[in-house]
Amino acid sequence: MQNIIFDWTGVIKDGIEDHYKVINLMFKDFNVPSISLEELRETWKQPYMDFYNTHLPSLTMQEQKKAYFKAFAQLPKARPYPGMVELLKKLHSRGKKLVILSSDSPKTILNEIKVFGLEEIFEDMDLEVHDKVDHITDLMKRNSMKSTDTVIVGDTNNEVEAGKSFGVKTIAVTWGLCSEENLKKHNPDHIVHSVEDLEKVLSEIST
């Protein structure tokens, strides 16, 4: 497996606690009752407006973005998920083509890449993506990726759906935005519980 498409928050960035705080700060602004972390992980889905519209049916994407960045500004400094920086550098040194497909904004993610020490690691990035199913084809064509030698790594239904739409192997991690039970509903090819598991699966499907 030569090409690896990574989601950012919930996979590389250790984002679940921060995401949980953002959601409830937003809900507070809109006078919506807070939810538990467990409820969030069981019900989170993407495209992300599908989740927000279940709680705020009239919310527009413009309103969501404004409220999101207001809440996001209150968070502490971003941090990588333990072990992911080392794994990414190892994969890069082995000649793997690494790209990012993420809903995060360019301003946020480019700064975090620098903070995490991951400059020069990724060959391409498709950012601020609402529905990854709509973007994976262009990303793969732009990078001359074949479905037979590409895998996508994510933490939500949307990465699994994007991979399946293009015949790409899918790996779902359980330390992100969706719980394991939530992920299982979408039948990813692999579910991994640790960075060590992820490295092992990537190694196995590369042989």
DRENLUM-52329 format. One record per residue (C-alpha): x, y, z. Coordinates in nm, 3 decimals. Layout:
// residues N
<atom><c1>X</c1><c2>Y</c2><c3>Z</c3></atom>
...
END
This chain:
// residues 207
<atom><c1>0.000</c1><c2>0.000</c2><c3>0.000</c3></atom>
<atom><c1>0.193</c1><c2>0.299</c2><c3>-0.131</c3></atom>
<atom><c1>-0.052</c1><c2>0.584</c2><c3>-0.070</c3></atom>
<atom><c1>-0.213</c1><c2>0.677</c2><c3>0.262</c3></atom>
<atom><c1>-0.491</c1><c2>0.935</c2><c3>0.297</c3></atom>
<atom><c1>-0.521</c1><c2>1.067</c2><c3>0.652</c3></atom>
<atom><c1>-0.795</c1><c2>1.258</c2><c3>0.826</c3></atom>
<atom><c1>-0.654</c1><c2>1.513</c2><c3>1.070</c3></atom>
<atom><c1>-0.860</c1><c2>1.578</c2><c3>1.385</c3></atom>
<atom><c1>-0.930</c1><c2>1.256</c2><c3>1.570</c3></atom>
<atom><c1>-0.655</c1><c2>1.066</c2><c3>1.389</c3></atom>
<atom><c1>-0.334</c1><c2>1.270</c2><c3>1.388</c3></atom>
<atom><c1>-0.452</c1><c2>1.548</c2><c3>1.616</c3></atom>
<atom><c1>-0.573</c1><c2>1.435</c2><c3>1.958</c3></atom>
<atom><c1>-0.904</c1><c2>1.614</c2><c3>1.922</c3></atom>
<atom><c1>-1.188</c1><c2>1.432</c2><c3>2.095</c3></atom>
<atom><c1>-1.184</c1><c2>1.626</c2><c3>2.425</c3></atom>
<atom><c1>-1.143</c1><c2>1.959</c2><c3>2.244</c3></atom>
<atom><c1>-1.418</c1><c2>1.872</c2><c3>1.999</c3></atom>
<atom><c1>-1.646</c1><c2>1.782</c2><c3>2.288</c3></atom>
<atom><c1>-1.580</c1><c2>2.118</c2><c3>2.454</c3></atom>
<atom><c1>-1.645</c1><c2>2.303</c2><c3>2.127</c3></atom>
<atom><c1>-1.977</c1><c2>2.126</c2><c3>2.069</c3></atom>
<atom><c1>-2.108</c1><c2>2.213</c2><c3>2.413</c3></atom>
<atom><c1>-1.984</c1><c2>2.572</c2><c3>2.394</c3></atom>
<atom><c1>-2.173</c1><c2>2.605</c2><c3>2.067</c3></atom>
<atom><c1>-2.483</c1><c2>2.442</c2><c3>2.210</c3></atom>
<atom><c1>-2.469</c1><c2>2.684</c2><c3>2.503</c3></atom>
<atom><c1>-2.462</c1><c2>2.981</c2><c3>2.262</c3></atom>
<atom><c1>-2.773</c1><c2>2.846</c2><c3>2.089</c3></atom>
<atom><c1>-2.950</c1><c2>2.752</c2><c3>2.416</c3></atom>
<atom><c1>-2.933</c1><c2>2.381</c2><c3>2.336</c3></atom>
<atom><c1>-2.884</c1><c2>2.132</c2><c3>2.624</c3></atom>
<atom><c1>-2.532</c1><c2>1.995</c2><c3>2.655</c3></atom>
<atom><c1>-2.456</c1><c2>1.634</c2><c3>2.567</c3></atom>
<atom><c1>-2.221</c1><c2>1.381</c2><c3>2.725</c3></atom>
<atom><c1>-1.899</c1><c2>1.269</c2><c3>2.562</c3></atom>
<atom><c1>-2.043</c1><c2>0.920</c2><c3>2.522</c3></atom>
<atom><c1>-2.353</c1><c2>1.055</c2><c3>2.348</c3></atom>
<atom><c1>-2.138</c1><c2>1.266</c2><c3>2.118</c3></atom>
<atom><c1>-1.923</c1><c2>0.970</c2><c3>2.012</c3></atom>
<atom><c1>-2.226</c1><c2>0.748</c2><c3>1.958</c3></atom>
<atom><c1>-2.416</c1><c2>1.002</c2><c3>1.747</c3></atom>
<atom><c1>-2.143</c1><c2>1.202</c2><c3>1.569</c3></atom>
<atom><c1>-2.163</c1><c2>1.177</c2><c3>1.191</c3></atom>
<atom><c1>-2.029</c1><c2>1.354</c2><c3>0.888</c3></atom>
<atom><c1>-2.079</c1><c2>1.558</c2><c3>0.679</c3></atom>
<atom><c1>-2.077</c1><c2>1.753</c2><c3>1.003</c3></atom>
<atom><c1>-2.387</c1><c2>1.958</c2><c3>0.920</c3></atom>
<atom><c1>-2.584</c1><c2>1.633</c2><c3>0.941</c3></atom>
<atom><c1>-2.496</c1><c2>1.621</c2><c3>1.311</c3></atom>
<atom><c1>-2.558</c1><c2>1.988</c2><c3>1.383</c3></atom>
<atom><c1>-2.890</c1><c2>1.990</c2><c3>1.203</c3></atom>
<atom><c1>-3.024</c1><c2>1.712</c2><c3>1.424</c3></atom>
<atom><c1>-2.981</c1><c2>1.948</c2><c3>1.721</c3></atom>
<atom><c1>-3.023</c1><c2>2.282</c2><c3>1.542</c3></atom>
<atom><c1>-3.245</c1><c2>2.218</c2><c3>1.238</c3></atom>
<atom><c1>-3.234</c1><c2>2.574</c2><c3>1.108</c3></atom>
<atom><c1>-2.858</c1><c2>2.624</c2><c3>1.151</c3></atom>
<atom><c1>-2.678</c1><c2>2.733</c2><c3>0.834</c3></atom>
<atom><c1>-2.321</c1><c2>2.641</c2><c3>0.750</c3></atom>
<atom><c1>-2.219</c1><c2>3.005</c2><c3>0.780</c3></atom>
<atom><c1>-2.368</c1><c2>3.023</c2><c3>1.131</c3></atom>
<atom><c1>-2.201</c1><c2>2.695</c2><c3>1.223</c3></atom>
<atom><c1>-1.859</c1><c2>2.815</c2><c3>1.115</c3></atom>
<atom><c1>-1.893</c1><c2>3.142</c2><c3>1.305</c3></atom>
<atom><c1>-2.000</c1><c2>2.965</c2><c3>1.623</c3></atom>
<atom><c1>-1.738</c1><c2>2.693</c2><c3>1.581</c3></atom>
<atom><c1>-1.444</c1><c2>2.932</c2><c3>1.550</c3></atom>
<atom><c1>-1.571</c1><c2>3.139</c2><c3>1.841</c3></atom>
<atom><c1>-1.567</c1><c2>2.827</c2><c3>2.058</c3></atom>
<atom><c1>-1.244</c1><c2>2.695</c2><c3>1.907</c3></atom>
<atom><c1>-1.061</c1><c2>3.014</c2><c3>2.009</c3></atom>
<atom><c1>-1.123</c1><c2>2.922</c2><c3>2.375</c3></atom>
<atom><c1>-0.937</c1><c2>2.591</c2><c3>2.355</c3></atom>
<atom><c1>-0.584</c1><c2>2.519</c2><c3>2.479</c3></atom>
<atom><c1>-0.293</c1><c2>2.454</c2><c3>2.241</c3></atom>
<atom><c1>-0.347</c1><c2>2.163</c2><c3>2.001</c3></atom>
<atom><c1>-0.154</c1><c2>1.840</c2><c3>2.054</c3></atom>
<atom><c1>-0.088</c1><c2>1.534</c2><c3>1.839</c3></atom>
<atom><c1>-0.224</c1><c2>1.195</c2><c3>1.936</c3></atom>
<atom><c1>0.058</c1><c2>1.010</c2><c3>2.117</c3></atom>
<atom><c1>0.272</c1><c2>0.814</c2><c3>1.873</c3></atom>
<atom><c1>0.123</c1><c2>0.955</c2><c3>1.553</c3></atom>
<atom><c1>0.403</c1><c2>1.201</c2><c3>1.474</c3></atom>
<atom><c1>0.660</c1><c2>0.925</c2><c3>1.502</c3></atom>
<atom><c1>0.454</c1><c2>0.691</c2><c3>1.284</c3></atom>
<atom><c1>0.403</c1><c2>0.955</c2><c3>1.015</c3></atom>
<atom><c1>0.775</c1><c2>1.029</c2><c3>1.000</c3></atom>
<atom><c1>0.848</c1><c2>0.656</c2><c3>0.980</c3></atom>
<atom><c1>0.601</c1><c2>0.608</c2><c3>0.693</c3></atom>
<atom><c1>0.746</c1><c2>0.910</c2><c3>0.513</c3></atom>
<atom><c1>1.100</c1><c2>0.773</c2><c3>0.548</c3></atom>
<atom><c1>0.980</c1><c2>0.449</c2><c3>0.389</c3></atom>
<atom><c1>0.871</c1><c2>0.637</c2><c3>0.080</c3></atom>
<atom><c1>0.494</c1><c2>0.630</c2><c3>0.141</c3></atom>
<atom><c1>0.292</c1><c2>0.908</c2><c3>-0.019</c3></atom>
<atom><c1>0.098</c1><c2>1.076</c2><c3>0.263</c3></atom>
<atom><c1>-0.189</c1><c2>1.318</c2><c3>0.198</c3></atom>
<atom><c1>-0.457</c1><c2>1.480</c2><c3>0.412</c3></atom>
<atom><c1>-0.832</c1><c2>1.494</c2><c3>0.351</c3></atom>
<atom><c1>-0.987</c1><c2>1.700</c2><c3>0.631</c3></atom>
<atom><c1>-1.273</c1><c2>1.930</c2><c3>0.723</c3></atom>
<atom><c1>-1.033</c1><c2>2.145</c2><c3>0.927</c3></atom>
<atom><c1>-0.960</c1><c2>2.495</c2><c3>0.799</c3></atom>
<atom><c1>-0.626</c1><c2>2.571</c2><c3>0.628</c3></atom>
<atom><c1>-0.538</c1><c2>2.833</c2><c3>0.889</c3></atom>
<atom><c1>-0.586</c1><c2>2.586</c2><c3>1.173</c3></atom>
<atom><c1>-0.428</c1><c2>2.279</c2><c3>1.022</c3></atom>
<atom><c1>-0.123</c1><c2>2.448</c2><c3>0.865</c3></atom>
<atom><c1>-0.032</c1><c2>2.598</c2><c3>1.199</c3></atom>
<atom><c1>-0.078</c1><c2>2.263</c2><c3>1.374</c3></atom>
<atom><c1>0.139</c1><c2>2.086</c2><c3>1.117</c3></atom>
<atom><c1>0.416</c1><c2>2.331</c2><c3>1.200</c3></atom>
<atom><c1>0.365</c1><c2>2.294</c2><c3>1.576</c3></atom>
<atom><c1>0.371</c1><c2>1.914</c2><c3>1.547</c3></atom>
<atom><c1>0.692</c1><c2>1.922</c2><c3>1.340</c3></atom>
<atom><c1>0.531</c1><c2>1.763</c2><c3>1.035</c3></atom>
<atom><c1>0.642</c1><c2>2.006</c2><c3>0.764</c3></atom>
<atom><c1>0.745</c1><c2>1.833</c2><c3>0.441</c3></atom>
<atom><c1>0.566</c1><c2>1.512</c2><c3>0.543</c3></atom>
<atom><c1>0.248</c1><c2>1.550</c2><c3>0.337</c3></atom>
<atom><c1>0.254</c1><c2>1.572</c2><c3>-0.041</c3></atom>
<atom><c1>-0.094</c1><c2>1.719</c2><c3>-0.075</c3></atom>
<atom><c1>-0.385</c1><c2>1.840</c2><c3>0.136</c3></atom>
<atom><c1>-0.754</c1><c2>1.888</c2><c3>0.063</c3></atom>
<atom><c1>-0.886</c1><c2>2.099</c2><c3>0.350</c3></atom>
<atom><c1>-1.211</c1><c2>2.253</c2><c3>0.473</c3></atom>
<atom><c1>-1.397</c1><c2>1.962</c2><c3>0.314</c3></atom>
<atom><c1>-1.760</c1><c2>1.918</c2><c3>0.411</c3></atom>
<atom><c1>-1.824</c1><c2>1.579</c2><c3>0.250</c3></atom>
<atom><c1>-1.515</c1><c2>1.368</c2><c3>0.178</c3></atom>
<atom><c1>-1.706</c1><c2>1.146</c2><c3>-0.064</c3></atom>
<atom><c1>-1.722</c1><c2>1.447</c2><c3>-0.296</c3></atom>
<atom><c1>-1.347</c1><c2>1.514</c2><c3>-0.276</c3></atom>
<atom><c1>-1.162</c1><c2>1.182</c2><c3>-0.269</c3></atom>
<atom><c1>-1.181</c1><c2>1.129</c2><c3>-0.644</c3></atom>
<atom><c1>-1.015</c1><c2>1.460</c2><c3>-0.731</c3></atom>
<atom><c1>-0.755</c1><c2>1.413</c2><c3>-0.456</c3></atom>
<atom><c1>-0.658</c1><c2>1.071</c2><c3>-0.586</c3></atom>
<atom><c1>-0.654</c1><c2>1.173</c2><c3>-0.951</c3></atom>
<atom><c1>-0.445</c1><c2>1.480</c2><c3>-0.871</c3></atom>
<atom><c1>-0.188</c1><c2>1.257</c2><c3>-0.700</c3></atom>
<atom><c1>-0.202</c1><c2>0.969</c2><c3>-0.951</c3></atom>
<atom><c1>-0.326</c1><c2>0.729</c2><c3>-0.685</c3></atom>
<atom><c1>-0.482</c1><c2>0.396</c2><c3>-0.774</c3></atom>
<atom><c1>-0.749</c1><c2>0.244</c2><c3>-0.554</c3></atom>
<atom><c1>-0.553</c1><c2>-0.082</c2><c3>-0.538</c3></atom>
<atom><c1>-0.252</c1><c2>0.079</c2><c3>-0.369</c3></atom>
<atom><c1>-0.426</c1><c2>0.339</c2><c3>-0.151</c3></atom>
<atom><c1>-0.575</c1><c2>0.330</c2><c3>0.199</c3></atom>
<atom><c1>-0.770</c1><c2>0.595</c2><c3>0.391</c3></atom>
<atom><c1>-0.739</c1><c2>0.634</c2><c3>0.768</c3></atom>
<atom><c1>-1.017</c1><c2>0.814</c2><c3>0.954</c3></atom>
<atom><c1>-1.224</c1><c2>0.825</c2><c3>1.269</c3></atom>
<atom><c1>-1.576</c1><c2>0.878</c2><c3>1.132</c3></atom>
<atom><c1>-1.827</c1><c2>0.734</c2><c3>0.890</c3></atom>
<atom><c1>-1.731</c1><c2>0.989</c2><c3>0.625</c3></atom>
<atom><c1>-1.378</c1><c2>0.853</c2><c3>0.568</c3></atom>
<atom><c1>-1.517</c1><c2>0.500</c2><c3>0.543</c3></atom>
<atom><c1>-1.784</c1><c2>0.613</c2><c3>0.297</c3></atom>
<atom><c1>-1.528</c1><c2>0.808</c2><c3>0.093</c3></atom>
<atom><c1>-1.298</c1><c2>0.508</c2><c3>0.071</c3></atom>
<atom><c1>-1.577</c1><c2>0.273</c2><c3>-0.029</c3></atom>
<atom><c1>-1.695</c1><c2>0.515</c2><c3>-0.297</c3></atom>
<atom><c1>-1.360</c1><c2>0.478</c2><c3>-0.474</c3></atom>
<atom><c1>-1.280</c1><c2>0.116</c2><c3>-0.387</c3></atom>
<atom><c1>-1.012</c1><c2>0.216</c2><c3>-0.137</c3></atom>
<atom><c1>-0.924</c1><c2>0.012</c2><c3>0.172</c3></atom>
<atom><c1>-1.051</c1><c2>0.178</c2><c3>0.490</c3></atom>
<atom><c1>-0.903</c1><c2>0.189</c2><c3>0.839</c3></atom>
<atom><c1>-1.103</c1><c2>0.337</c2><c3>1.127</c3></atom>
<atom><c1>-0.932</c1><c2>0.443</c2><c3>1.450</c3></atom>
<atom><c1>-1.116</c1><c2>0.428</c2><c3>1.781</c3></atom>
<atom><c1>-0.946</c1><c2>0.723</c2><c3>1.955</c3></atom>
<atom><c1>-1.133</c1><c2>0.985</c2><c3>1.754</c3></atom>
<atom><c1>-1.478</c1><c2>1.139</c2><c3>1.722</c3></atom>
<atom><c1>-1.680</c1><c2>0.819</c2><c3>1.678</c3></atom>
<atom><c1>-1.705</c1><c2>0.528</c2><c3>1.919</c3></atom>
<atom><c1>-1.614</c1><c2>0.178</c2><c3>1.805</c3></atom>
<atom><c1>-1.980</c1><c2>0.076</c2><c3>1.794</c3></atom>
<atom><c1>-2.060</c1><c2>0.380</c2><c3>1.581</c3></atom>
<atom><c1>-1.775</c1><c2>0.293</c2><c3>1.342</c3></atom>
<atom><c1>-1.880</c1><c2>-0.072</c2><c3>1.313</c3></atom>
<atom><c1>-2.212</c1><c2>0.035</c2><c3>1.162</c3></atom>
<atom><c1>-2.024</c1><c2>0.147</c2><c3>0.852</c3></atom>
<atom><c1>-1.814</c1><c2>-0.168</c2><c3>0.805</c3></atom>
<atom><c1>-1.460</c1><c2>-0.036</c2><c3>0.762</c3></atom>
<atom><c1>-1.207</c1><c2>-0.291</c2><c3>0.638</c3></atom>
<atom><c1>-1.009</c1><c2>-0.255</c2><c3>0.960</c3></atom>
<atom><c1>-1.070</c1><c2>-0.107</c2><c3>1.306</c3></atom>
<atom><c1>-0.762</c1><c2>-0.023</c2><c3>1.512</c3></atom>
<atom><c1>-0.736</c1><c2>0.065</c2><c3>1.879</c3></atom>
<atom><c1>-0.382</c1><c2>0.201</c2><c3>1.902</c3></atom>
<atom><c1>-0.106</c1><c2>0.355</c2><c3>1.693</c3></atom>
<atom><c1>0.076</c1><c2>0.023</c2><c3>1.719</c3></atom>
<atom><c1>-0.229</c1><c2>-0.153</c2><c3>1.573</c3></atom>
<atom><c1>-0.242</c1><c2>0.103</c2><c3>1.293</c3></atom>
<atom><c1>0.124</c1><c2>0.053</c2><c3>1.203</c3></atom>
<atom><c1>0.074</c1><c2>-0.324</c2><c3>1.205</c3></atom>
<atom><c1>-0.229</c1><c2>-0.311</c2><c3>0.975</c3></atom>
<atom><c1>-0.054</c1><c2>-0.071</c2><c3>0.736</c3></atom>
<atom><c1>0.242</c1><c2>-0.308</c2><c3>0.725</c3></atom>
<atom><c1>0.023</c1><c2>-0.612</c2><c3>0.666</c3></atom>
<atom><c1>-0.175</c1><c2>-0.463</c2><c3>0.379</c3></atom>
<atom><c1>0.144</c1><c2>-0.333</c2><c3>0.217</c3></atom>
<atom><c1>0.282</c1><c2>-0.683</c2><c3>0.165</c3></atom>
END
